[in-house]
Amino acid sequence: MMKTRSVLLLLAICATACATTAPPPKPIPTQHPALRTQDSTDLRIALEDAYAQIVAHETTPVNAPSVDVEAAASMPIPDHRTVRGALSLFTREMRPSIQESLIRSAKYKPLIDKALDAEKLPRGLAYLPVIESAYLPTLTSRAGAHGIWQFMPETAREYGLRVDWWVDERADPERSTRAAVKFLKDLHRQFDDWPLALAAYNAGPNRVRRALAAQGATTFWELLEESAVPRETRGYVPTFFATLMIASDPASYGFQLGLPDASGPLPAVEVEGPVSLRYVADVAGVDETTLRDLNPALRRAVAPPGKWALRVPANAAEIIAARATTLRNDDANIAVCTYTLRPSDTIKRIARAIGTDADTIAAMNGRIRPGATIYLPVRARELGALLAHSETYYAVRKGDTLFSIAKRHHLTVAELRDLNDLSKSHKLHAGERLRVTVPRAVAAGGM
């Protein structure tokens, strides 16, 4: 489904960007066609049909189609051939995909509207994720953009989102929405124009500024005509406005919006990490998948070290809160432990000993200082044995060569060099101690 949707959306963007010769589709009526005709017979038929509908539902009110008038009124929708082309494509080839996104939008729209209102931005922007991610928090693009707002890591960090080994807040709908709204506000402040701001959201503000300067242009539509921005961006802006047109009058275009989520946000319980969602689920008697879905920012299904606000089902909040500070002490599932560095330790050798790499340890801990207590991706009960096993050494004797030592200990010369950080020009000398045991590999983190 996702692969199909991604391909369809790419087609939409390309088709919209290239819609220079295709005739615009006929406008789709926004009211019953008979009400716009002079033919009294058609008008009478339409009225009788309406009367029949009212009589048939005298005891059961008719559910009016859901429309988002506020979103439509919040932003002017340009009348441009590419917007009409996108609308045509969305109402035909891409109808199922767009419909699915609009239904899913109801889950997130209340929190997005709240963030937009706080920054006094148009509510129409709440539909931008339709063309970004279909409101899928864990969606990742080929370029590395992630979450419902498709932030790149650098921009995400610039706007206060945490992106590291433990956590990727781009996947957190609430936190990423606040960041995206601030980003959009900054872009509009720079360009004072929503089409240009949206183009900058997609292509980057510097690229849009350069394009404007190079073309002597003042609008996005001029950049589009001159192909001065990437094809994806030339399609991105029109497809957003086409989405906004659909949301403003979905029934006329053959769509429906999802029902608003009236349940409100679930409670968050502050726990002490690291602790696995699997163990929390066991303690609270809830499904682990549910906890994962509620906390999509936890990259390894583990609350990170320190205090972490964990989203939980309402019926589990009290149980988890009662053990919030002790859960991590009893979690047998967690494949992470602490280790205090000794003066002789190096991160590279510790990584080899536990079967991971130095980059993983660095990513888990950030800046590592001598003597610091760090986190390692291995269970505590395994660490001692792995480190002890990793410290088997051989004292070089006169006449030894790297080849003879490696052969004696069932290693290759390359492995022996790697274990001891030896350069190809290294000369052995009697009494030198070489490490000759290769640690067994363990899964980094076990998660």
C-alpha positions in Angstrom: 0.0 0.0 0.0 2.7 2.5 1.0 4.8 1.7 -2.1 1.8 2.2 -4.3 0.9 5.5 -2.5 4.5 6.8 -2.8 4.6 6.0 -6.6 1.2 7.7 -7.1 2.2 10.8 -5.2 5.4 11.1 -7.2 3.3 10.7 -10.4 1.0 13.5 -9.1 3.9 15.8 -8.4 5.5 15.2 -11.8 2.2 15.4 -13.7 1.3 18.6 -11.9 4.7 20.2 -12.5 4.4 19.3 -16.2 0.7 20.2 -16.7 1.3 22.8 -19.4 -0.7 21.5 -22.3 -3.4 19.4 -20.7 -6.8 21.1 -20.8 -8.2 22.0 -17.4 -10.9 19.7 -16.2 -14.5 21.0 -16.2 -15.3 22.6 -12.8 -17.0 20.1 -10.5 -20.3 21.5 -9.3 -20.5 22.6 -5.7 -24.3 22.4 -5.6 -27.0 20.3 -7.2 -26.9 21.0 -11.0 -30.6 21.6 -11.2 -30.3 24.6 -8.9 -28.2 26.3 -11.5 -30.5 25.8 -14.5 -33.4 27.8 -15.8 -35.3 24.6 -16.6 -38.2 24.7 -14.1 -38.8 20.9 -14.6 -35.3 20.1 -13.4 -35.7 22.5 -10.5 -39.0 20.9 -9.5 -37.4 17.4 -9.6 -34.5 18.6 -7.5 -36.8 20.1 -4.9 -39.0 17.1 -4.8 -35.9 14.9 -4.3 -34.8 17.2 -1.4 -38.3 17.1 0.1 -38.3 13.3 0.0 -34.9 13.2 1.7 -36.2 15.4 4.5 -39.4 13.4 5.0 -37.5 10.1 5.0 -35.3 11.4 7.9 -37.9 13.2 10.0 -37.0 11.1 13.0 -33.3 10.7 12.2 -31.4 13.8 11.4 -29.4 13.7 8.1 -25.7 13.8 8.7 -24.4 16.8 6.8 -21.2 16.2 4.9 -18.1 17.3 6.8 -16.4 20.3 5.2 -13.5 22.4 6.4 -14.7 25.9 5.7 -12.2 27.4 8.1 -9.3 25.8 6.3 -10.5 27.0 2.9 -11.1 30.5 4.1 -7.8 30.8 5.8 -5.7 30.9 2.6 -6.5 32.1 -0.9 -6.4 29.3 -3.5 -4.7 30.3 -6.7 -6.5 29.8 -10.0 -3.7 28.2 -11.9 -3.7 25.4 -14.5 -1.3 23.3 -12.3 -3.7 23.4 -9.4 -6.6 22.4 -11.7 -4.4 19.6 -13.1 -3.6 18.3 -9.6 -7.2 18.4 -8.6 -8.1 16.4 -11.7 -5.4 13.8 -10.9 -6.5 13.6 -7.2 -10.1 13.1 -8.1 -9.3 10.4 -10.6 -6.2 8.2 -10.5 -5.2 9.1 -6.9 -8.7 9.1 -5.4 -8.2 6.1 -3.0 -4.8 7.4 -1.8 -6.1 10.9 -1.1 -9.2 9.6 0.5 -7.2 7.5 2.9 -5.1 10.5 3.8 -8.1 12.7 4.5 -9.7 10.1 6.7 -6.4 9.7 8.7 -6.1 13.5 9.0 -8.9 13.5 11.5 -6.7 11.9 14.1 -4.1 14.7 14.0 -6.1 17.7 12.9 -7.1 18.9 16.4 -3.5 19.1 17.6 -2.3 20.7 14.3 -5.1 23.3 14.5 -4.2 24.1 18.1 -0.5 24.6 17.1 -1.5 26.7 14.1 -3.9 28.9 16.1 -1.1 29.4 18.7 1.1 30.9 16.0 -1.8 32.7 14.2 -1.2 30.7 11.0 -3.8 29.6 8.5 -5.7 26.4 9.4 -5.4 25.3 5.8 -1.8 24.3 6.5 -3.2 21.4 8.6 -3.6 19.5 5.2 0.0 19.8 4.2 0.8 16.3 5.5 -1.6 14.9 2.9 1.1 15.5 0.3 4.0 15.1 2.7 3.4 11.8 4.5 -0.3 10.8 4.4 -0.1 11.5 8.2 2.1 8.4 8.8 4.4 9.2 11.7 7.1 6.6 10.8 7.3 7.3 7.1 10.8 8.0 5.8 11.6 9.3 2.4 14.5 8.2 0.2 16.3 11.5 1.1 16.0 10.7 4.9 13.0 13.0 5.7 10.9 11.5 8.4 7.6 11.9 10.2 4.3 13.4 9.2 6.0 16.7 8.4 8.9 15.0 6.7 11.7 16.9 8.5 15.3 16.3 7.5 17.6 15.7 10.6 19.4 19.0 10.5 16.2 21.1 10.2 14.6 19.0 12.9 17.4 19.7 15.3 17.4 23.4 14.4 13.8 23.6 15.5 14.3 21.8 18.8 13.6 18.2 17.9 15.7 15.4 19.4 17.2 13.1 16.8 19.7 10.6 18.1 20.3 6.8 18.7 17.5 6.6 21.2 14.9 9.0 20.0 13.6 10.6 16.8 11.1 13.3 17.6 10.3 13.8 14.0 8.0 10.8 14.4 6.3 12.4 17.4 3.2 14.0 16.0 2.8 16.6 18.7 6.4 17.7 19.0 7.0 17.6 15.3 3.9 19.6 14.6 5.0 22.4 16.9 8.4 22.5 15.2 6.8 22.4 11.7 4.5 25.3 12.6 7.4 27.4 13.8 9.3 26.5 10.6 6.4 27.5 8.4 6.0 30.8 10.3 9.6 31.6 9.8 9.4 30.8 6.1 6.3 33.0 5.7 8.0 35.8 7.6 10.9 35.6 5.1 8.8 35.5 1.9 5.5 37.1 2.9 3.8 34.8 0.5 2.4 31.3 1.1 3.2 29.7 -2.3 6.8 30.8 -1.9 6.9 29.7 1.8 5.6 26.3 0.8 8.1 26.0 -2.0 10.8 26.9 0.5 9.5 24.2 2.9 10.0 21.7 0.1 13.1 22.9 -1.6 14.8 24.9 1.1 14.7 28.7 1.6 18.1 29.4 0.1 17.3 27.6 -3.1 14.1 29.6 -3.5 15.8 32.9 -2.7 18.5 32.1 -5.3 15.9 31.3 -7.9 14.0 34.5 -7.3 17.2 36.5 -7.6 18.3 34.7 -10.7 14.9 35.2 -12.5 14.2 38.6 -11.2 10.9 37.0 -10.1 8.6 37.9 -7.2 6.1 34.9 -7.2 6.3 31.2 -7.1 4.2 31.0 -10.3 6.9 32.8 -12.2 9.5 30.4 -10.9 7.2 27.5 -12.0 6.9 28.9 -15.6 10.6 29.2 -15.9 11.3 25.8 -14.3 13.6 27.7 -11.9 12.9 25.3 -9.0 13.1 21.5 -8.9 10.3 19.6 -10.6 9.2 18.2 -7.2 8.7 21.7 -5.9 6.9 22.8 -9.1 4.4 20.0 -8.3 4.4 20.3 -4.5 2.8 23.7 -4.2 -0.1 23.1 -6.7 -0.9 19.7 -5.1 -1.2 21.3 -1.7 -3.8 23.8 -3.0 -5.6 21.1 -4.8 -5.8 19.2 -1.4 -7.1 22.3 0.2 -9.8 22.7 -2.4 -11.0 19.1 -1.8 -11.0 19.6 2.0 -13.1 22.8 1.6 -15.8 20.9 -0.3 -15.1 17.2 -0.2 -18.6 16.0 -1.2 -18.5 17.9 -4.4 -15.3 16.2 -5.4 -16.4 12.7 -4.3 -14.5 12.6 -1.0 -15.2 12.6 2.7 -13.3 13.9 5.7 -12.6 11.8 8.7 -14.7 12.4 11.8 -12.9 14.6 14.3 -11.1 12.7 17.1 -12.9 13.8 20.2 -11.1 11.5 22.6 -8.4 14.1 23.4 -4.7 13.3 24.1 -3.8 10.3 26.1 -2.0 10.7 29.4 1.8 10.8 29.6 3.6 9.2 32.5 7.1 10.3 33.3 9.3 7.2 33.7 13.0 6.7 34.5 14.8 5.2 31.5 16.2 3.2 30.0 13.3 0.8 30.1 11.8 -1.2 27.3 8.2 -0.8 26.1 8.0 -4.6 26.3 8.5 -4.6 30.0 6.2 -1.6 30.6 3.5 -3.4 28.6 3.9 -6.6 30.7 3.7 -4.6 33.9 0.6 -2.6 32.9 -1.1 -5.5 31.1 -1.4 -3.7 27.8 -0.3 -4.6 24.3 3.2 -3.8 23.4 2.2 -2.8 19.9 -0.2 -0.2 21.4 2.7 1.4 23.4 4.9 1.4 20.3 2.1 3.2 18.3 1.6 5.7 21.1 5.3 6.4 21.2 6.6 6.4 17.6 9.6 8.6 18.5 11.3 5.8 20.5 13.5 4.3 17.8 14.3 1.1 19.6 11.1 0.8 21.7 13.1 1.8 24.7 12.5 5.0 26.8 15.9 6.7 26.9 18.1 7.3 29.9 16.8 9.9 32.3 13.2 11.1 32.6 10.9 10.5 29.7 7.2 11.3 29.2 5.7 8.0 28.0 2.3 8.1 26.3 0.1 5.3 27.7 -3.5 4.1 27.6 -5.6 5.8 30.2 -6.4 2.6 32.0 -2.7 1.8 32.4 -1.5 5.3 33.6 -1.9 4.7 37.3 -0.1 1.3 37.3 2.8 2.7 35.4 3.1 5.8 37.4 3.3 3.8 40.6 6.5 2.1 39.4 7.8 4.9 37.2 11.2 5.2 38.9 11.8 1.5 39.5 10.8 -0.1 36.2 14.3 0.2 34.7 15.8 -1.7 37.7 13.6 -4.8 37.0 13.6 -4.8 33.2 15.2 -8.1 32.1 14.4 -7.2 28.5 16.6 -4.2 28.3 19.8 -4.9 26.4 21.6 -1.8 27.6 23.9 -1.3 30.6 26.2 1.3 32.1 29.9 1.1 32.3 32.5 3.4 33.9 35.5 4.0 31.8 38.9 3.1 33.2 42.1 5.0 32.3 43.3 2.2 30.0 40.0 1.9 28.1 39.3 3.1 24.6 35.9 3.2 23.0 37.2 1.2 20.0 38.4 -1.7 22.1 35.3 -1.8 24.2 33.2 -1.8 21.0 35.2 -4.8 19.7 34.8 -6.6 23.0 31.0 -6.4 23.0 30.6 -7.0 19.3 29.5 -3.5 18.2 31.2 -0.5 16.7 32.6 2.7 18.2 30.1 4.8 16.2 27.2 3.1 17.9 28.6 3.8 21.4 29.3 7.4 20.4 25.7 7.8 19.1 24.3 6.4 22.4 26.3 8.7 24.6 27.2 11.9 22.7 30.4 13.4 23.8 32.4 10.9 25.9 34.9 12.1 28.5 37.6 10.1 30.3 36.3 8.4 33.4 32.7 8.9 32.4 29.9 6.4 33.0 28.5 5.5 29.6 25.8 3.3 28.1 26.7 0.2 26.2 24.4 -1.9 23.9 24.7 -5.1 25.8 23.0 -6.7 28.8 24.7 -6.1 32.1 25.0 -9.8 32.9 27.0 -10.3 29.7 29.3 -7.4 30.0 31.8 -8.7 32.5 32.4 -11.9 30.6 32.8 -10.2 27.3 35.3 -7.7 28.6 37.3 -10.4 30.5 37.2 -12.6 27.4 38.4 -9.7 25.3 41.6 -9.2 27.3 43.6 -12.3 26.4 47.1 -11.2 25.5 50.3 -12.7 24.1 53.8 -11.5 25.0 55.9 -11.3 21.9 59.1 -13.3 21.9 62.3 -12.9 19.9 61.8 -14.3 16.4 58.0 -13.9 16.4 56.3 -12.5 13.4 52.8 -11.2 13.0 52.1 -14.3 10.7 53.4 -16.8 13.3 51.5 -15.2 16.2 48.3 -15.0 14.1 48.6 -18.6 13.0 49.2 -19.8 16.6 46.0 -18.1 17.8 43.8 -19.0 14.7 43.7 -15.4 13.4 44.6 -13.8 10.2 47.3 -11.1 10.1 44.6 -8.5 9.3 42.6 -9.6 12.3 45.7 -9.4 14.6 46.5 -5.9 13.2 43.0 -4.8 13.7 42.7 -6.1 17.3 45.8 -4.1 18.3 45.5 -1.0 16.0 48.8 -1.9 14.4 49.9 -0.1 11.2 51.4 -2.0 8.4 54.8 -0.5 9.2 54.7 -1.6 12.9 57.8 -3.5 14.0 57.4 -6.1 16.7 59.7 -6.1 19.7 60.3 -8.7 22.4 58.0 -8.3 25.5 55.3 -6.4 23.5 51.8 -7.5 24.5 49.4 -8.2 21.8 45.7 -8.9 22.2 44.9 -12.3 20.5 41.3 -13.0 21.4 38.5 -11.9 19.1 35.3 -11.2 21.2 32.2 -13.0 20.2 29.7 -10.8 18.5 26.5 -9.7 20.2 23.6 -7.8 18.6 24.1 -4.1 19.3 21.4 -3.4 21.8 19.5 -6.5 21.1 16.6 -4.3 19.9 
